[in-house]
Each structure stands twice: as structure tokens, then as C-alpha cells.
Amino acid sequence: MTRNVAIVGTGHSKFGNRHDVNMPELAWEAIKQAIDEAGIEQKDVEFVSFSNVGGWSSEGLASVVSLEYAGLTGAGLYRVEAACSSGSAAIKAAHDAIASGEADIAMAIGLEKMNESPTPTVIEFIGRAGNFFWEFQNFGLTFPGYYALYATAYMAKHGATEEDLCKVAVKNHYYASLNPKAHFPIPITVEKCMKSRYIAWPLKLYDCSPITDGAAAVVLASEEVAKKLTDSPVWIESIGVSSGTSNLSRRDDFLHLEAGTLAADRAYKKAGLSRDDIVKHVDVAEVHDCFTIAEILAYEDLGFAKRGEGYKLIRDQETYKGGKIPVNLSGGLKAKGHPLGATGISMAVDLSRQLQGRVEKERQADIKVGRALAHNIGGTGHYAYVTLYSLSKPRR
């Protein structure tokens, strides 16, 4: 049995350097919002998938203590980890529990407090965990270093420039400045980005997402229950999932993330869509811009632009509100922030509110077809999730 699943409640903490709260308190900020928005009580939640990477955290069992603090003890629970795409993996787990008939109401909760460890420790952990140890140990590659390989290859092949990368940062900082939940709600200029120090050439400080603390949560419900809870459910139309080798020397090239392309194709196929005209069927997208080059690669992997032409979208401001395909109107990972376990759920929260027309006016997309897309990558294309959210109930 496969049942339709809808988002009926959303919650989102302030992202940033959150030394003002501990982990359960931070999770509760998002959990309470989502429960209140859904109009349910804690006892109504039957299953929770909890997203947390947590190698830098003070609490090793963040899922258990957070649920107890939130009054959710007793619900079915497991912790989900898929690197930077852990949040989307948690949504899929909660979705599948409802679609299969295992539960009628479930939650996906994402939490990360990355600033509990020093920045070099966090960078080293990601580098070691996301790739074969010998690459990190023998060649000194960090996470920015991996994406710098993609940036240099792309620039050499297609003629993109460092200024093009900075234009991604400028766009995302602009929209973050309109988002009260963002880590860095500060607009920047191309000149400021270009003058920032190099982290791994050609990626500069403003080409890189920050180390962020934050939480996000969604309440999911079966079709029967959703109709009782809300007049404006956001349906999970399809989810495409893929993975890639952890050994980058085995990649065919550094011009795209194959896992992202496969995940997109699988999501489109389930929804009966074609990548050839996907921009006609999506009002707004959140893509995984852990680095500015990653957003440009995502344009092409998702079919928003032809291969080698993704940078032209940002050059021509086609991914701004009112453009060909608005992307990262939340500020993206780049400026909204990137608390790994919360990121994919944060995307779902913002896109749900976009579809319902209830984000800040200045960053509200024009909703015409009633569909939004979330693109969430783990590692350097080691995991990939593409999720389509819709105001229209999926056909089964």
C-alpha cells in the first residue's frame, strides 16, 4: 500500500552561532512551531526520524534527549545520517513510514550545533568522514578543497569566472538579508566577495557556507489525517535518491555531480515530468549551495540549464525572484546557514511556506504551477536527494 503524504506543520529555529541554548532547547524551537502549526499534541506523533550528524556535538544521543525534552518520548524513533543531506533522508524515512501505513502522523526533525567544536575540528571531521581517508591524509584535501577541484575544472572547461561564483553569493546574501531566520542576513557586493581571502582557490570566504547551529522540523500526515488538520497541505509528490563513490579519483569528471543528476531524474520520473522542460513545472527551488560552484553545478544537474551554461543563469540574474527559475530565496546554505542535520528539513520548511504564500513579501516567489523543488547533496555528491513538493495531491 502506498498512501499520499503531506506536510501539515513546519518549524524553524534561528540559524547562527547559538551559544544561548543547548541542543534540546534548540530542537524545541523548531518542534514546538511545527506541532502548534499542525494543531496537534505531542501524543499524536507516532514516529520520529531525527537527523543529526553530530561528530562535533556535546551530546552523543541528541535524538533521545531532544525528544524527551520536547515531550515526544514514546514515539517510534531512529536517528538518520546522510552527511549534509541527512535532513532530506529523515523526511524520506518519515514519509515512508506514513506511505506504508506504519503511521498516520510522523515528524522529521533536524538538529545541529556545529559551533560546539572549533572550526578546524569541524572541517577535519567533514573531510575525513566524507571521503576515503587516504585522500585527506596524503593530499591534505579539506571539504572546501574538494569543491575547489570542481570549480577549477568547470572554469577551465566552460569559461566561468570567479566573478560568476561571487554573483551566486551576492544573490543568496541578498535573500538572506530578507530572512529573519538566516545566519548571515547581510547583503554583500561582488567587489566585497572578490576581495575576501582565499580558502581554497578559486573559492574565497564568501564562496563558502558557514558553520551553523540550527534546527528545523516538519509534521507529516496521511491524506486522511491531513484533510482534518489543514485546508492547505503541501504534498510530497516524489523523492529521488542516489549516491556516488567516496573516492573522487573514480569520478568520470569534475564537471557535475552524477548522483545529483540521477536523483533528479528519478524524482522527475515518479512525478511524470521531463528534465527538458522542468523549469516550466517548478515555481521555486532550494539547491545545495554549500559552495557557490555547487549551486551552478546544481542548475545543470537539475536541468535548469544545459551542460556548461549554468553560470549564465546567475550572470543574467535568471535565478532571482521573477527570473527563469528562482533559486535559494531563503538565502541558501551560503547565507541562511548550513547546520548539516537541519539543512534538508529547513529546505522543506521554506518551500512549504513559499507554496502557501507566507514568507516575507520581498522574497516570496510567484506561485503559478504550485510546485517546488529541494536539491540536497551529502558530501561531494556521495548522497543526493531531490524532492518535489506540490499544492496538488499526487496521482497514485
C-alpha positions as CSV (number, residue, x, y, z in Angstrom):
1,M,0.0,0.0,0.0
2,T,1.3,3.5,-0.9
3,R,-0.5,6.4,0.6
4,N,-0.2,10.1,-0.1
5,V,1.8,12.1,2.4
6,A,1.5,15.8,3.2
7,I,3.4,18.4,5.3
8,V,0.9,19.8,7.8
9,G,3.2,21.7,10.1
10,T,6.6,23.4,9.9
11,G,9.1,24.8,12.4
12,H,12.4,26.6,12.0
13,S,14.8,28.0,14.6
14,K,17.0,31.0,14.2
15,F,20.2,29.8,12.5
16,G,23.6,31.1,13.6
17,N,26.1,30.7,16.4
18,R,23.6,29.6,19.1
19,H,25.5,29.5,22.3
20,D,22.3,30.8,24.1
21,V,20.7,27.4,24.1
22,N,21.7,23.7,24.5
23,M,20.8,21.1,21.9
24,P,17.4,20.0,23.2
25,E,16.4,23.6,23.7
26,L,17.4,24.4,20.1
27,A,15.5,21.5,18.8
28,W,12.4,22.5,20.8
29,E,12.3,25.9,19.0
30,A,11.5,24.1,15.7
31,I,9.5,21.2,17.2
32,K,7.1,23.5,19.0
33,Q,6.4,25.6,16.0
34,A,5.7,22.6,13.8
35,I,3.4,20.9,16.4
36,D,1.5,24.2,17.0
37,E,1.1,24.8,13.3
38,A,-0.2,21.3,12.7
39,G,-2.7,21.8,15.6
40,I,-1.7,18.5,17.2
41,E,-0.3,17.4,20.6
42,Q,2.9,15.5,21.3
43,K,0.9,12.3,22.0
44,D,-0.4,12.4,18.4
45,V,3.1,11.8,16.9
46,E,3.6,8.1,16.2
47,F,7.0,8.1,14.6
48,V,10.1,10.5,14.5
49,S,13.1,10.4,12.2
50,F,15.8,12.5,13.7
51,S,18.5,14.0,11.6
52,N,21.8,14.7,13.3
53,V,25.4,14.2,12.1
54,G,26.9,15.3,15.4
55,G,30.5,14.4,15.3
56,W,31.3,17.8,16.9
57,S,28.5,17.8,19.5
58,S,28.4,17.8,23.2
59,E,25.5,15.3,23.2
60,G,26.0,11.9,21.7
61,L,22.4,10.9,21.8
62,A,20.8,14.1,20.7
63,S,17.7,12.4,19.3
64,V,16.8,10.8,22.7
65,V,17.4,13.8,24.9
66,S,15.7,16.2,22.4
67,L,12.6,14.0,22.2
68,E,12.4,13.7,26.0
69,Y,12.7,17.5,26.4
70,A,10.0,18.0,23.8
71,G,7.6,15.5,25.4
72,L,7.8,13.1,22.5
73,T,9.1,10.1,24.3
74,G,7.1,7.0,23.4
75,A,7.0,7.7,19.6
76,G,8.9,5.4,17.4
77,L,12.4,6.9,16.9
78,Y,15.6,6.5,15.0
79,R,18.4,8.8,14.1
80,V,19.2,9.3,10.4
81,E,22.6,10.3,9.0
82,A,23.4,11.0,5.4
83,A,26.1,13.7,5.8
84,C,24.9,17.1,4.5
85,S,21.7,15.6,3.1
86,S,20.7,14.0,6.5
87,G,17.6,16.2,6.7
88,S,16.2,15.0,3.4
89,A,16.9,11.4,4.4
90,A,14.9,12.0,7.6
91,I,12.0,13.4,5.6
92,K,12.1,10.3,3.3
93,A,12.1,8.0,6.4
94,A,9.1,9.7,7.9
95,H,7.4,9.9,4.5
96,D,7.9,6.1,4.0
97,A,6.5,5.3,7.5
98,I,3.2,7.0,6.6
99,A,3.1,5.9,2.9
100,S,3.5,2.3,4.0
101,G,0.7,2.6,6.6
102,E,3.1,2.2,9.6
103,A,2.0,5.6,11.0
104,D,-0.6,8.3,10.3
105,I,1.4,11.2,11.9
106,A,5.2,11.5,11.9
107,M,7.8,14.1,12.3
108,A,11.2,14.7,10.7
109,I,13.4,16.8,12.9
110,G,16.9,18.1,12.1
111,L,19.4,19.4,14.6
112,E,23.0,20.5,14.6
113,K,25.2,22.5,17.0
114,M,28.4,22.7,15.0
115,N,29.9,25.6,16.9
116,E,30.4,23.4,20.0
117,S,33.8,22.4,18.4
118,P,36.5,24.6,16.9
119,T,36.3,25.3,13.2
120,P,39.4,23.3,12.3
121,T,38.0,20.3,14.1
122,V,34.7,20.5,12.1
123,I,36.5,20.9,8.8
124,E,38.7,17.9,9.5
125,F,35.8,15.8,10.6
126,I,33.9,16.5,7.4
127,G,37.0,15.9,5.3
128,R,37.7,12.5,7.0
129,A,34.1,11.3,7.1
130,G,33.1,12.3,3.6
131,N,35.9,10.7,1.6
132,F,38.5,8.0,1.6
133,F,41.0,8.6,4.4
134,W,43.9,8.4,2.1
135,E,42.7,11.4,0.1
136,F,42.6,13.5,3.2
137,Q,45.8,12.1,4.7
138,N,48.0,12.0,1.7
139,F,46.8,15.1,-0.2
140,G,45.5,17.3,2.6
141,L,42.1,17.9,0.9
142,T,39.5,19.6,3.1
143,F,35.9,20.0,2.2
144,P,36.5,23.4,0.5
145,G,39.4,21.7,-1.3
146,Y,37.1,19.1,-2.9
147,Y,34.7,21.7,-4.3
148,A,37.7,23.8,-5.4
149,L,38.6,20.9,-7.7
150,Y,35.1,21.1,-9.3
151,A,35.4,24.9,-9.5
152,T,38.7,24.9,-11.3
153,A,37.7,22.2,-13.7
154,Y,34.4,24.0,-14.5
155,M,36.1,27.3,-15.0
156,A,38.7,25.8,-17.3
157,K,36.2,23.9,-19.4
158,H,33.3,26.4,-19.7
159,G,34.8,29.9,-19.2
160,A,33.1,30.8,-16.0
161,T,34.9,33.3,-13.8
162,E,35.5,34.0,-10.1
163,E,33.1,36.9,-10.5
164,D,30.4,34.4,-11.6
165,L,30.9,32.5,-8.4
166,C,30.6,35.6,-6.4
167,K,27.4,36.5,-8.1
168,V,25.9,33.4,-6.5
169,A,27.0,34.6,-3.1
170,V,25.6,38.1,-3.8
171,K,22.2,36.7,-4.7
172,N,22.0,34.4,-1.7
173,H,23.2,37.1,0.8
174,Y,20.5,39.4,-0.6
175,Y,17.7,37.0,0.1
176,A,19.2,36.1,3.5
177,S,19.0,39.8,4.4
178,L,15.2,39.4,4.0
179,N,15.0,36.2,6.1
180,P,14.9,36.7,9.8
181,K,15.9,33.1,10.4
182,A,19.2,33.4,8.4
183,H,22.7,33.1,9.9
184,F,24.1,36.0,7.9
185,P,21.3,38.4,6.9
186,I,23.8,40.8,5.4
187,P,23.9,41.9,1.8
188,I,27.3,41.9,0.0
189,T,28.7,43.0,-3.3
190,V,30.7,41.3,-6.0
191,E,33.6,43.5,-5.0
192,K,33.4,42.5,-1.4
193,C,33.3,38.9,-2.3
194,M,36.2,39.2,-4.7
195,K,38.4,40.9,-2.0
196,S,37.7,38.2,0.6
197,R,40.5,35.9,1.4
198,Y,41.0,32.6,-0.4
199,I,40.0,29.4,1.4
200,A,40.9,27.0,-1.4
201,W,41.5,28.7,-4.8
202,P,39.3,29.8,-6.5
203,L,36.9,29.6,-3.6
204,K,37.1,32.6,-1.3
205,L,35.5,33.2,2.1
206,Y,32.2,34.4,0.6
207,D,32.1,31.4,-1.7
208,C,31.8,29.1,1.3
209,S,28.8,28.3,3.6
210,P,29.2,29.0,7.3
211,I,29.5,26.6,10.2
212,T,26.0,26.9,11.7
213,D,23.8,25.9,14.6
214,G,20.1,25.3,13.9
215,A,17.0,23.2,14.0
216,A,14.1,22.6,11.7
217,A,11.0,20.3,11.9
218,V,8.1,19.2,9.8
219,V,4.9,17.3,10.8
220,L,3.8,14.8,8.1
221,A,0.4,13.2,7.9
222,S,-1.5,10.7,5.8
223,E,-4.1,12.1,3.3
224,E,-7.0,11.2,5.6
225,V,-5.5,12.9,8.6
226,A,-4.1,15.8,6.6
227,K,-7.6,16.8,5.4
228,K,-8.7,17.0,9.0
229,L,-5.8,19.2,10.1
230,T,-5.4,21.8,7.4
231,D,-7.0,23.3,4.3
232,S,-3.6,23.9,2.7
233,P,-1.5,20.7,2.9
234,V,1.8,20.6,1.0
235,W,2.1,17.2,-0.7
236,I,5.3,15.3,-1.1
237,E,4.9,14.5,-4.8
238,S,8.1,12.4,-5.3
239,I,11.6,11.8,-3.8
240,G,14.6,10.8,-5.9
241,V,17.6,9.3,-4.2
242,S,21.1,8.4,-5.4
243,S,24.7,8.0,-4.2
244,G,28.2,8.4,-5.5
245,T,31.7,6.9,-4.9
246,S,33.6,8.2,-1.9
247,N,36.8,8.0,-3.9
248,L,36.9,11.1,-6.1
249,S,39.6,9.6,-8.4
250,R,37.0,7.2,-9.6
251,R,34.7,10.0,-10.8
252,D,34.4,10.4,-14.6
253,D,34.9,14.2,-14.4
254,F,34.7,17.2,-12.1
255,L,32.1,19.0,-14.2
256,H,29.0,17.6,-12.5
257,L,27.7,15.5,-9.6
258,E,26.3,12.3,-11.1
259,A,24.4,11.4,-8.0
260,G,22.5,14.7,-8.2
261,T,21.6,14.1,-11.8
262,L,20.4,10.6,-11.1
263,A,18.3,11.7,-8.1
264,A,16.7,14.4,-10.2
265,D,15.8,12.0,-13.0
266,R,14.3,9.6,-10.5
267,A,12.2,12.3,-8.9
268,Y,11.0,13.6,-12.2
269,K,10.1,10.1,-13.5
270,K,8.0,9.4,-10.4
271,A,6.2,12.7,-10.9
272,G,5.7,12.2,-14.7
273,L,8.0,15.2,-15.6
274,S,10.8,15.7,-18.0
275,R,14.1,17.4,-17.3
276,D,13.9,19.0,-20.7
277,D,11.2,21.4,-19.6
278,I,11.4,21.2,-15.8
279,V,11.6,24.9,-15.3
280,K,8.1,25.2,-16.6
281,H,6.9,22.9,-13.9
282,V,8.6,24.4,-10.8
283,D,7.9,27.8,-9.2
284,V,10.9,27.9,-6.9
285,A,13.8,25.8,-5.8
286,E,16.2,25.4,-2.9
287,V,19.5,23.8,-4.0
288,H,22.6,22.7,-2.2
289,D,25.0,25.6,-2.3
290,C,27.5,24.6,0.3
291,F,29.9,26.4,-2.0
292,T,29.0,28.8,-4.8
293,I,30.2,26.4,-7.5
294,A,27.8,23.8,-6.1
295,E,24.8,26.0,-6.9
296,I,26.0,26.4,-10.5
297,L,26.5,22.6,-10.9
298,A,23.0,22.1,-9.4
299,Y,21.5,24.3,-12.2
300,E,22.8,21.8,-14.7
301,D,22.3,18.6,-12.8
302,L,18.6,19.5,-12.3
303,G,18.1,20.5,-15.9
304,F,17.6,24.2,-15.3
305,A,20.4,24.9,-17.8
306,K,22.3,23.0,-20.4
307,R,25.7,21.5,-19.5
308,G,28.3,24.2,-19.4
309,E,25.8,27.0,-19.3
310,G,24.7,27.1,-15.6
311,Y,26.9,30.1,-14.9
312,K,24.9,32.1,-17.5
313,L,21.8,31.8,-15.3
314,I,23.4,33.7,-12.5
315,R,25.1,36.1,-14.8
316,D,21.8,37.1,-16.3
317,Q,20.1,37.1,-12.8
318,E,17.7,34.3,-14.0
319,T,17.7,32.6,-10.6
320,Y,16.4,35.7,-8.8
321,K,12.8,36.2,-7.9
322,G,11.0,36.9,-11.2
323,G,13.6,35.1,-13.3
324,K,13.5,31.9,-15.2
325,I,13.7,29.8,-12.1
326,P,14.1,31.4,-8.6
327,V,16.7,29.6,-6.6
328,N,17.5,29.8,-2.8
329,L,15.2,32.7,-1.9
330,S,15.8,31.7,1.7
331,G,19.5,32.7,1.4
332,G,20.6,29.1,0.8
333,L,23.2,27.3,2.7
334,K,25.6,30.1,1.7
335,A,23.9,32.8,3.9
336,K,20.9,31.2,5.6
337,G,23.4,28.7,7.1
338,H,24.2,25.0,6.9
339,P,23.6,23.1,10.1
340,L,24.1,19.7,8.4
341,G,21.3,17.7,10.1
342,A,18.8,20.5,9.7
343,T,19.5,21.7,6.2
344,G,17.2,19.4,4.2
345,I,14.3,19.9,6.6
346,S,15.0,23.7,6.5
347,M,14.5,23.5,2.7
348,A,11.2,21.7,3.2
349,V,10.0,24.3,5.7
350,D,10.9,27.3,3.5
351,L,9.5,25.7,0.3
352,S,6.2,24.7,2.1
353,R,5.8,28.3,3.2
354,Q,6.7,29.6,-0.3
355,L,4.0,27.4,-1.8
356,Q,1.5,28.6,0.7
357,G,2.5,32.3,0.1
358,R,3.5,33.0,3.7
359,V,7.2,34.0,3.6
360,E,8.4,37.6,3.7
361,K,6.9,39.6,0.8
362,E,10.3,40.6,-0.7
363,R,11.4,37.0,-1.1
364,Q,8.0,35.4,-1.9
365,A,8.2,33.7,-5.3
366,D,5.3,33.9,-7.8
367,I,3.5,30.6,-7.3
368,K,1.8,29.7,-10.6
369,V,2.0,25.9,-11.0
370,G,2.1,25.1,-7.3
371,R,5.3,23.0,-7.3
372,A,8.7,23.5,-5.5
373,L,12.0,21.5,-5.7
374,A,14.5,20.7,-3.0
375,H,18.0,19.5,-4.0
376,N,20.1,18.3,-1.1
377,I,23.6,16.8,-1.5
378,G,25.7,14.9,1.1
379,G,29.4,15.2,1.0
380,T,30.8,15.9,-2.5
381,G,28.0,14.1,-4.3
382,H,28.2,11.0,-2.1
383,Y,24.5,11.2,-1.3
384,A,21.8,13.0,-3.3
385,Y,18.1,13.7,-2.6
386,V,15.8,15.6,-4.9
387,T,12.3,16.2,-3.5
388,L,9.2,17.7,-5.3
389,Y,6.7,19.4,-3.1
390,S,3.3,20.3,-4.5
391,L,0.0,22.0,-3.7
392,S,-1.8,19.4,-5.8
393,K,-2.3,15.9,-4.5
394,P,-0.2,13.3,-6.3
395,R,-1.9,10.8,-8.5
396,R,-1.2,7.2,-7.5
